[in-house]
Amino acid sequence: MSHLLLASDLAVKYVPLPAKQIDTGATAWILTSSALVLLMTPALAFFYGGMVRAKHTLTMLLQNFATIGIVSVTWIVIGFTWAFSGDGKYLGDMHFVFLRHIGDEVPALGDFQLIPTMCFVAFQLTFAIITPALITGSTADRWRFGPFVAFVTIWSVVIYAPVAHWVFDGYGWLNRSLIEPGGHFFAQDFAGGTVVHINAGAAGLAMALILGKRKGWPKEQMRGHNIPFVLLGAGLLWFGWFGFNAGSELGADGVASAAWVNTNTATATALLGWLLAEKLRYGKSTALGAASGAVTGLVAITPCAGWVSPMGSIFIGFIAGFVCAFAISLKNRFGFDDSLDVVGVHFVGGWIGTLSVGFFSTKGTNSLGNDGILYGGGGHFGGWNLLLHQFLAAGAVTVFSFVGTAIIGLIINLVIKNRVPEDWEAEGLDTAMHGESAYDWGAVGTSGHFGTTTAGAPAKEGALA
């Protein structure tokens, strides 16, 4: 978010946002972008829902929709103020708690704030929603709903909000100079490669390890039941991502336009890269691979979108698509059950995109950035120093998210078990935990695909616990 990068190192002073400072065009674009990004979470639900077995479909969709409900509340209560207020290095203050003082400027934006603070709240809310939703891909088929709700509530406040402050807020320690006080040597994360994708990927890995492997994995084939759902979800994600990346400029200008083009270009080349990798490995290219490749490109270009040229985005997308097609096999080699490849796509893709900034960033696209290695960057702020700082940011978020998530998951497990019983998993979480199914395989009240559960019957006792 390039407009967050020029915040002063002086003590924060809260002042009302002048009405004359509001740009109606920018406001309209960011409100539109907010709607686009919000659409991405239902899109993710379909993307993931098609990749699970039929008996777990509604559980996956419900987890994603529940995340919208939970984070919409936690963000208003405390998440936003912890992410975007104050001048602390590691956490914001309580100035905007319950969205009080919402007429004041966001400290990190200052004179660069062209939109109402409430508009900025809405835009950032959609990022806060989709990040924990991504985690559900790692944990599919085995997480009780009650502990999941508790987890998202806590995680959105104590993991996501601090990381957003570190990277997106101009006072955060990964967004200020680590070499010279008051300098502008920062981690260039345009739209959330670290905050969203590395954060969610590390958290997904931690929870996959805590929950353990699905019953029968990896010997049993657990193919997705509805590839058209996957393609529909991927297409809607592609559409919504233009708000995700181009909206992160916080204005309707040339950099936003570059971010839009770079997003589409990297997504296209990542799709091609993944299909090529599949052809070389298996002799066939698949529709599932095309969808996965597209999402990988969207992930990788996220931190780069407003910093690189379209030519750079071609390489970034292709590299990410090709590499991540192989990275999804890491779970088989190391024995962790990342159900829907969140680690291989979002974690690895997030790292590729974050480090790519160090190579492909160019001031020709965005004067607020620094030139990367391939553009002759040098001095304190460019070239190898920029790459080093990108590595530091990605590493810091990885460690914090993984360790913090593990602690949250283990504490919740002491109160109520995270893992569903084996018989629920075998029957299907839709009927066992929620008392409904995605598909009507037989007459109402008869024994069908999911056993003898009657459509509309209540969930098993304790299913929501």
Buried (B, 14 or more C-beta within 10 A) or exposed (E): BBBBBBBBEEEBEBEEBEEEEBBEEBBEBBBBBBBBBBBBBBBBBBBBBBBBBBBBBBBBBBBBBBBBEBBBEBBBEBBBBBBBBBBBBEBBBEBBBEBEBBEBBBBBBBEBBBBBBBBBBBBBBBBBBBBBBBBBBBBBBBBBBBBBBBBBBBBBBBBBBBBBBBBBBBBBBBBBBBEEEEEBBBBBBBBBBBBBBBBBBBBBBBBBBBBEBBBEBEEEEBEBBBBEBBBBBBBBBBEBBBBBBBBBBBBBBEBBEBBBBBBBBBBBBBBBBBBBBBEEEEEEBBEBBBBBBBBBBBBBBBBBBBBBBEEBBBBBBBBBBBBBBBBBEBBEEEEBBBBBBBBBBBBBBBBBBBBBBBBBBBBEBBEBBBBBBBBEBEEBBBBEBBBEBBBEBBBBBBEBBBEBBBBBBEEBBEEEBBBBBEEBBEBBBBBBBBBBBBBEEEEEEEEBEBEEBEBEEEBBEEBEE
